[in-house]
Amino acid sequence: MRVESDIYIDGQDALSAVLRYRKQGHSRWSEVPMEPLVNDRWWGEFELTQTGVYQYTLQAWVDPYKSWREVLTKKITAGQDVTLDRLTGAELIEKAAQHASGKARRLLGQFAVALRSDNTGGEDIVTDELAALMKKFPDRSREVSYDKVLSVEVDRKKAGFSAWYELFPRSCSGYPGKHGTLRDCETRLAYVASMGFDVLYLPPIHPIGHSFRKGKNNELSGNPDDVGSPWAIGSNEGGHKAIHPQLGTVEDFKRLIAKAKELGIEIALDIAFQCTPDHPYVKEHPEWFRKRPDGSIQYAENPPKKYQDIYPLDFETEHWQELWDELRSVFFFWCEQGMRLFRVDNPHTKPFPFWEWVIREVKAKYPDVLFLAEAFTRPKIMYRLAKLGFSQSYTYFAWRNTKAELTQYFTELTQTEVADFFRPNLWPNTPDILTEYLQTGGRPAFMTRLVLAATLGANYGIYGPAFESCENIPRERGSEEYLNSEKYEIRTWNFEDPASLREFIGRINRIRRANKALQNDRSLRFHDTDNEQLICFSKRTADRSNVILIVVNLDFRYTQSGWVNLTLEELGLNPTVPFQAHDLITDARYVWHGPRNYVALNPHTVPAHILRLGHEIPT
Amino acid sequence: MRVESDIYIDGQDALSAVLRYRKQGHSRWSEVPMEPLVNDRWWGEFELTQTGVYQYTLQAWVDPYKSWREVLTKKITAGQDVTLDRLTGAELIEKAAQHASGKARRLLGQFAVALRSDNTGGEDIVTDELAALMKKFPDRSREVSYDKVLSVEVDRKKAGFSAWYELFPRSCSGYPGKHGTLRDCETRLAYVASMGFDVLYLPPIHPIGHSFRKGKNNELSGNPDDVGSPWAIGSNEGGHKAIHPQLGTVEDFKRLIAKAKELGIEIALDIAFQCTPDHPYVKEHPEWFRKRPDGSIQYAENPPKKYQDIYPLDFETEHWQELWDELRSVFFFWCEQGMRLFRVDNPHTKPFPFWEWVIREVKAKYPDVLFLAEAFTRPKIMYRLAKLGFSQSYTYFAWRNTKAELTQYFTELTQTEVADFFRPNLWPNTPDILTEYLQTGGRPAFMTRLVLAATLGANYGIYGPAFESCENIPRERGSEEYLNSEKYEIRTWNFEDPASLREFIGRINRIRRANKALQNDRSLRFHDTDNEQLICFSKRTADRSNVILIVVNLDFRYTQSGWVNLTLEELGLNPTVPFQAHDLITDARYVWHGPRNYVALNPHTVPAHILRLGHEIPT
């Protein structure tokens, strides 16, 4: 954790400063010295070794010994008389000796005596050894403290690097129309693992309500056979702590968690705090819902849309404390079953203070829990949710298609203060979002968007198997909804389709795992190209031992070619020596010279390069 | 005073917000409504009508009526049933009516009744008249206040636009070697006024010490005849509240102030808080100075340099309160004589808290006093002094010569948050600073630097008559000191030299006065040129009725030509119509078409254009 601060004072006095830090809850502060950079900027750093919250602050003081030594050195250099200066110095050293003991005290005493008795300039006495001793017993009587205690939260590694796969368990039976179970879902884990994903995210697995249950394609009046939306939570079979009977039992779920773990996959659960009219809360706690003037419970509305199958919880009810406690107990319940990863549905429609409180409460008990915010809303709201505790957030990536849009947005996310609190998670599609780009671009568009998501973001995810099947038919023209959306019906997928993107996706995820450069967001840099359809960017490790250059053809129709212009020194390359560009997708190896290099990408074969750059690349 | 703020809330509720402001010391806040811009940004403004400090803050609240009206409108548009919504609205209106009286109360009551009884959609009832009434009686029960009260300080106009002329009164006798007086200085006022300056700044006018008095060219042991440095303040003839006897009396000084005022010139006094060993403070208050280990008073040092003629005051002495009170009384004394403008010498070598306190104290008694900080030090120290109260500050302008340097520095000063607290005052020379550029560039360099100072800065100044005489011989190679510096001897100037820049300077100052565009700093914009020696920038009034384009040849040796590239819309010009560029220096008029235009500037005639741009320029 590197900390920088402007530290200065009027006048000529020399300053010293320390960075102070501690794990939250500990009473003792640790200190590390800060060092000046340029222009009154100082820096210091401390190690973050555990998950949880660290606090830090600064202290700085006028350092009489440092001031004195600077002046003395200048005078000695100029050959000036320093008789009086030696006396001043001896006093400072004697004062320090009073705070020392043992050998240090004896040594300081000797230095002081020598300074008082020496008739030369004193340069032999004012040694680095003395400076080091004086640093141990500083005179901090003129010390000031920074008036804030800041904090930094440390999450486990998955918060910073993860590949998510969203799957509807009920579509896993393998038989058309047959409702899949959590046990069926187990059989698909190997498939998910083969593509290299390390998070399997399940839409809500709770009992689905019957009142106003939506039919296929979100039709208002469904048939009795319709399975309903998993986000319509709650029936007489239970609410947020129950499992939809057709999916199985809590024991099945725990088994799924364990089996997934064996394959390096973590399950993420969807938390959608909303109820159908059939949810047990409605009967047991009508006071947790808002009433209409006629006394009926207010259903969800976003005029002109009505959601009569959904009752929003009233977070500001007079009985809010009981409600909040109950919702906290939902997280606790699933944590007890082994869950550590939650995808939170629409957090921006619930109060900020609720999230701040509940995330803190959950993390206090289960420090390794992570929360992904599905807040498709205005930027400042998204950022606020990140600041108050969400570990990752969905982004506008799905709707950023052109080079200018992508460059502007990802520069904001990774190169501004936003990077200090907001961890983007990039999704080219979701069950709610089939973008126009995917609808019109077909297979090349899916490949392009996958490479962009997986390389622009250290965290990304896809809604599969719709994604690897290149499913791209909208419900109607102008809609981002899927036709025959899996949100409202069981789908049967052909997992063995030879046209599937499965192999390609697996390759991309293996490249991500093998290359540390792709496991961070902050090193992202965009590079000029002379073709608006070619976007070029790089990521690297801090030591530049792993440098990856990505070039993507944004045009899903035609081959695009052009010149990319690299800043070689920044990429750790010697501009006078040729270097190798190893395409990790196709395994092709190019020898490049200098900053300008030619590329051509055919969207109908592979629309992107992921190039490892270096003078010597291991084979 | 325009204020912007991010204002947002979780959920769907509509917000209202007000900007609250008051003059410091007043108890009642005034309120103006704030309006949303885009992306959760709101704005509001209030008028600054008096000098002094204004405080401001914000309040915002969830607005139930606004929320209700938005939802109702959407439902009506969608043709949905609003029976229940009408009841909710009626309740809100009845609640507002309880806070109203008279006609408003009656009207609100009628609206509520109509809503309750109406069987139509209600669109005829929810009128703008009702909205305006509801705005008068808002339900602010769910209001939050911004947790800070911010302040803005209003100075009189001279703080933002001024032209300074620095003159040594003792050089004003007109006879070689004869010590000039304040009465002699009076005779030079017409000369200063003829050049268009509105501030005459005098180096310290106090008695000069005798101990260790510096000789000509800063020699350590002067002759008895040497006049000494005006900054070596204090002798048995008095200290900071006395006038050097050879200059005259306090009455003479008051007369000078009055005569200057008749010519539109304000006198600025130099405040240098330091003492010679002969200053009355040394005898009367030895406790205000730091002691060396041998008991003698510590003189000023900046190793290897020693200033044995100067005793710095010890602002942190145990008796600091008496010292600070005395220094405040120095300001009060000169304010009583009519002074309202102080140039403060080396403020960065005195404590920040002293300046913060003394400036506040002086302004409390004399609200129209302005302080110019001569802080040639590190940028953050300069900015801090500006933040804590200085009205204007010297800058690094003297050492910014190339196009890149000037562009970078003045973009920082005028286009970043620095512009919120720091008012630059640009000096091409001072008695301490004869830059290498002026030393080597001769007359063209003086003209170039004058135009840059007078147009890049709304506030600027020159040290004359050295400037208009193009005096450019340094004391020695590599030094920025003048040979035979006026700091240490009386100089005789030829005010009637036909080679003087007097006429040119007068012309530039008249252009500044006649063109409001040049009277602000924030509108500064740099424009591309294709020649590194040609710098081009513009200033404009907010309404673009006055738009000035400046082009300067930075090469004092050769004619430079090239193309300047303007952003015409930003300059208020129609790109499809030719416009006039009227050179206010030479009175030449050019007709220009489109953004790219050709210029050529010969440094040996006039090295700059100051062009007024417009489609119709008054003749």
Interface residues (C-beta under 8 A of the other chain):
Chain A: D6 Y8 D10 G11 Q12 N39 D40 V71 K74 K75 T77 A78 Q80 L84 L87 T88 E91 R292 P293 D294 E301 N302 P303 P304 K306 H348 T349 K350 P351 F352 R378 P379 K380 I381 R384
Chain B: D6 Y8 D10 G11 Q12 N39 D40 V71 K74 K75 T77 A78 Q80 L84 L87 T88 E91 R292 P293 D294 E301 N302 P303 P304 K306 H348 T349 K350 P351 F352 R378 P379 K380 I381 R384
